[in-house]
């Protein structure tokens, strides 16, 4: 059995798919905040400008991928492989055909490299020579890789808690030549003030962004660009390359259409990238593909949130999104990357229209599924991706119960080699429970 | 530029290449030890019998790969990709065309999975239901993966020093469902005696093997098989799949023949796997391909050793090999996997005939090359593989100096995601030196 569907690099998609013109209506627009500095101005002062154009209901359905970007995609392992999970199928005794896309084969270990490469090419065109991230993990790897690839500088503000608990990531940034800063830091006035009051401050996205803005303000001539990892509309445009590859790979495997695509979701950027190229057919009534987003219990805006105008990254204007709102002491879960209290604009809209099917899982549900998967398929998923694995296994069991030979696709957004501490913590925890 | 040469799974080689009939003379045979239990008997009591057949100057040039083995190879990511290192070429400003084979794409992160899958299939045929390893790292991953793949049990004796310093590997064994034992252990009388005298004993291959033999002796009916990782003649047979793939990939890339193949070498099993399929052409005078083995300074039997009958794994009979002999306090190096004081039989023979070109590098030489590589190519090599990287870079520089557009192939035997501690240790060390 051909159980890996490779797409040769020459068949890498030549254009990204922009879903906006195919939606039944324009997306709800951004709104500026009522007090404080204009977020529109703030965005323009740090983002790559060409990216912002795409966030504003851009009209073209197909956006040509620049040659430098395609070349870098290929060097970073695209198209990524699509595996058939036939060993898992046997274990589950399901008539379903399970496929999984392996985004962990990239040099940075996750799909985040897509968006960073894409933004970096435009950043360079716009004359910037330094890329800056605020991150707890994979986004930093993607950014540092993109910077190294295009001969640019990289600066990473990493939340102190993540810096201390993820030595593998810190190392990776440094291997790639980046300037890595544990935030709050003594590099900025904002950071110094926090450290004075609280030397053990664990950092946060808010603090890191304030430090970053200070760095931008200090540039006499702007030469840096801030790159977002995943959820903005332009990030999602880039990430459709995953779904476009998947479409071709399913054809090569002789499948007409997937019955269901399952992915994990924090803000939903990754989920959008794999699903969007299949959404139009569903909207047009040509297919009945289901699009499942698996969230973490306690961090499931698409399940438990409210759809309304709200603040997300405190750098963007307000947007109509699913949000859990302000919470005191939100839960800590093993998959840090899923700890996001809101959805991005596109997936939120699709959720409101019933195109996204959302569910949430507890760690107790996810972990046994992850171990079952690793023993059957071998490849270790990132902690975040174990939620997709659990969702896919549930779909396969349902197919068995209903006696349907469904086609199930699971997107494995990254590998779990850097998640040793998380997995081990769980094994220790499980021992303690006995 | 097509910078990754994928070979579709259907083109995976159908047979392994056995070099023995193509050598100018039979390999020097094994000899039993003069005192103590017969090593030939010892081997038969723990190894897979079919493997031992191949160690005895087996005559057939091509050995059909069983269907179950091919299927498992494909599931484990074979054929592995061959990348063109054109970013590295630019940095080095070399006319050479550098290719690198990425064995780290397997679910266990290294080429060791090849030999384990291959042995496991035969072990199962011979009726065994448990696989046992004595290991410090990647061999355990390969064995546990093979066991999980074929529904067998896995038992790993891991040297205490490695158990304590490589939490990622321990976790990986456990994720795959193995019984992981820190050796010396309280599971065996041998282990208990050592722990009584020295509770902090760091373990060794010798101790682990004694514990393993005790486990075998306790089986009323033998149901376990001991799998070696890499260097035995049968391991090397299996590993030729790397070189056979490489041959097809170079053809696809439009290259006639490689001018030089560079690999790291501990005992030389990995080096043999990638090089042997090209050796016959060189022996016949049809090509002038050079085969470079890069060893670690302090652990370079092919450079500094003597070619003579000697003891290697204290389970095998004596063999004619390059050996550094007994040493007090051998040096510790960052790449633990290269800390082997002898060469395997086949590569030792080829070294004695001048087919293998051997060199050694210090950490100081290797580390800067590794960082240069990571920044250019993105993929993080295992610490062991950085020696191959250094060797390949040196060849590319030489090609520049001599103005030759040579074809250089580097074998990257594994990824470095589990080598965080080693890489970080070096960064810290470098800081201290400033």
Interface residues (C-beta under 8 A of the other chain):
Chain A: X1 X2 X3 X4 X6 X8 X9 X10 X71 X74 X75 X76 X77 X81 X83 X87 X105 X107 X108 X109 X145 X148 X149 X167 X168 X171 X172 X174 X175 X176 X177 X371 X374 X375 X376 X377 X378 X379 X380 X415 X417 X418 X420 X423 X424 X427
Chain B: X1 X2 X3 X4 X6 X8 X9 X10 X71 X74 X75 X76 X77 X81 X83 X87 X105 X107 X108 X109 X145 X148 X149 X167 X168 X171 X172 X174 X175 X176 X177 X371 X374 X375 X376 X377 X378 X379 X380 X415 X417 X418 X420 X423 X424 X427
